[in-house]
Amino acid sequence: MATNTTNTSTTGSAATTANTHLEFVGMIVEIAGVASAVGGLVLSLHHWPAAAALLGGAVAFAIGKKLRAA
């Protein structure tokens, strides 16, 4: 029967792990914001869904930047 030989010691703090996670989430949100903003520009601002996509993309980009900076 095999024994569990994984290392259970913690080398980083919970804050470091949380910051790494927030940075990753921020990066994903930022990329989604850019994609949404580009989609809004491609569709043009003559229609309200495109305007909503553009504004939503700008907001998501700003939130992603803040999460990555935290």
C-alpha atoms as an extended CHARMM CRD file, in Angstrom:
* protein
*
        70  EXT
         1         1  MET       CA              0.0000000000        0.0000000000        0.0000000000  PROA      1               0.0000000000
         2         2  ALA       CA              1.4620000000        3.3740000000       -1.0090000000  PROA      2               0.0000000000
         3         3  THR       CA              1.9270000000        6.1190000000        1.5130000000  PROA      3               0.0000000000
         4         4  ASN       CA              1.2480000000        9.7870000000        0.9350000000  PROA      4               0.0000000000
         5         5  THR       CA              4.6290000000       11.5230000000        0.6380000000  PROA      5               0.0000000000
         6         6  THR       CA              3.4780000000       14.9980000000       -0.3740000000  PROA      6               0.0000000000
         7         7  ASN       CA              4.9890000000       17.9650000000        1.4000000000  PROA      7               0.0000000000
         8         8  THR       CA              2.3440000000       19.5570000000        3.6150000000  PROA      8               0.0000000000
         9         9  SER       CA              4.4170000000       22.4960000000        4.8290000000  PROA      9               0.0000000000
        10        10  THR       CA              3.3460000000       25.9500000000        3.7580000000  PROA      10              0.0000000000
        11        11  THR       CA              5.9740000000       28.1460000000        2.1900000000  PROA      11              0.0000000000
        12        12  GLY       CA              3.7860000000       31.1700000000        1.4130000000  PROA      12              0.0000000000
        13        13  SER       CA              1.2540000000       33.0370000000        3.4280000000  PROA      13              0.0000000000
        14        14  ALA       CA             -2.4510000000       33.1060000000        2.7160000000  PROA      14              0.0000000000
        15        15  ALA       CA             -2.1140000000       36.7600000000        1.7010000000  PROA      15              0.0000000000
        16        16  THR       CA              0.4120000000       35.8640000000       -0.9940000000  PROA      16              0.0000000000
        17        17  THR       CA             -1.8910000000       33.1800000000       -2.3540000000  PROA      17              0.0000000000
        18        18  ALA       CA             -4.8370000000       35.5790000000       -2.3270000000  PROA      18              0.0000000000
        19        19  ASN       CA             -2.8140000000       38.2560000000       -4.1190000000  PROA      19              0.0000000000
        20        20  THR       CA             -1.7380000000       35.7650000000       -6.7710000000  PROA      20              0.0000000000
        21        21  HSD       CA             -5.3490000000       34.7130000000       -7.2760000000  PROA      21              0.0000000000
        22        22  LEU       CA             -6.5520000000       38.3230000000       -7.4800000000  PROA      22              0.0000000000
        23        23  GLU       CA             -3.8210000000       39.1050000000       -9.9850000000  PROA      23              0.0000000000
        24        24  PHE       CA             -4.9140000000       36.1800000000      -12.1690000000  PROA      24              0.0000000000
        25        25  VAL       CA             -8.5970000000       37.1350000000      -11.9210000000  PROA      25              0.0000000000
        26        26  GLY       CA             -7.6650000000       40.7230000000      -12.7040000000  PROA      26              0.0000000000
        27        27  MET       CA             -5.7820000000       39.6320000000      -15.7990000000  PROA      27              0.0000000000
        28        28  ILE       CA             -8.7470000000       37.5730000000      -17.0400000000  PROA      28              0.0000000000
        29        29  VAL       CA            -11.2000000000       40.4240000000      -16.3800000000  PROA      29              0.0000000000
        30        30  GLU       CA             -8.8700000000       42.8740000000      -18.0930000000  PROA      30              0.0000000000
        31        31  ILE       CA             -8.6010000000       40.6680000000      -21.1920000000  PROA      31              0.0000000000
        32        32  ALA       CA            -12.3900000000       40.2310000000      -21.2470000000  PROA      32              0.0000000000
        33        33  GLY       CA            -12.7480000000       43.9970000000      -20.9940000000  PROA      33              0.0000000000
        34        34  VAL       CA            -10.4810000000       44.5610000000      -23.9690000000  PROA      34              0.0000000000
        35        35  ALA       CA            -12.3500000000       41.9330000000      -25.9950000000  PROA      35              0.0000000000
        36        36  SER       CA            -15.6840000000       43.5200000000      -25.1400000000  PROA      36              0.0000000000
        37        37  ALA       CA            -14.4330000000       47.0150000000      -25.9710000000  PROA      37              0.0000000000
        38        38  VAL       CA            -13.0870000000       45.8420000000      -29.3280000000  PROA      38              0.0000000000
        39        39  GLY       CA            -16.3870000000       44.0980000000      -30.0220000000  PROA      39              0.0000000000
        40        40  GLY       CA            -18.2390000000       47.2940000000      -29.2170000000  PROA      40              0.0000000000
        41        41  LEU       CA            -16.0400000000       49.2830000000      -31.5610000000  PROA      41              0.0000000000
        42        42  VAL       CA            -16.4640000000       46.7630000000      -34.3580000000  PROA      42              0.0000000000
        43        43  LEU       CA            -20.2510000000       46.8070000000      -34.0190000000  PROA      43              0.0000000000
        44        44  SER       CA            -20.2000000000       50.6390000000      -33.8450000000  PROA      44              0.0000000000
        45        45  LEU       CA            -21.9790000000       52.8900000000      -31.4040000000  PROA      45              0.0000000000
        46        46  HSD       CA            -25.1200000000       53.2950000000      -33.5330000000  PROA      46              0.0000000000
        47        47  HSD       CA            -26.8860000000       50.4810000000      -31.6970000000  PROA      47              0.0000000000
        48        48  TRP       CA            -27.4190000000       50.2890000000      -27.9480000000  PROA      48              0.0000000000
        49        49  PRO       CA            -26.0720000000       46.6980000000      -27.5090000000  PROA      49              0.0000000000
        50        50  ALA       CA            -22.7800000000       47.7640000000      -29.0480000000  PROA      50              0.0000000000
        51        51  ALA       CA            -22.6340000000       50.8070000000      -26.8030000000  PROA      51              0.0000000000
        52        52  ALA       CA            -23.3360000000       48.5880000000      -23.7770000000  PROA      52              0.0000000000
        53        53  ALA       CA            -20.5390000000       46.2200000000      -24.8500000000  PROA      53              0.0000000000
        54        54  LEU       CA            -18.1240000000       49.1110000000      -25.2060000000  PROA      54              0.0000000000
        55        55  LEU       CA            -19.0010000000       50.6080000000      -21.8320000000  PROA      55              0.0000000000
        56        56  GLY       CA            -18.9760000000       47.1980000000      -20.1550000000  PROA      56              0.0000000000
        57        57  GLY       CA            -15.5810000000       46.5010000000      -21.6590000000  PROA      57              0.0000000000
        58        58  ALA       CA            -14.1980000000       49.7660000000      -20.3720000000  PROA      58              0.0000000000
        59        59  VAL       CA            -15.5290000000       49.0440000000      -16.8720000000  PROA      59              0.0000000000
        60        60  ALA       CA            -14.1810000000       45.4680000000      -16.9110000000  PROA      60              0.0000000000
        61        61  PHE       CA            -10.7900000000       46.7220000000      -18.0650000000  PROA      61              0.0000000000
        62        62  ALA       CA            -10.6720000000       49.2580000000      -15.2140000000  PROA      62              0.0000000000
        63        63  ILE       CA            -11.6990000000       46.6290000000      -12.6460000000  PROA      63              0.0000000000
        64        64  GLY       CA             -9.0960000000       44.2080000000      -13.9910000000  PROA      64              0.0000000000
        65        65  LYS       CA             -6.3930000000       46.8600000000      -13.6770000000  PROA      65              0.0000000000
        66        66  LYS       CA             -7.4040000000       47.5480000000      -10.0530000000  PROA      66              0.0000000000
        67        67  LEU       CA             -7.4230000000       43.8350000000       -9.1600000000  PROA      67              0.0000000000
        68        68  ARG       CA             -3.9860000000       43.3250000000      -10.6970000000  PROA      68              0.0000000000
        69        69  ALA       CA             -2.6000000000       46.3290000000       -8.8220000000  PROA      69              0.0000000000
        70        70  ALA       CA             -3.9430000000       45.1080000000       -5.4530000000  PROA      70              0.0000000000
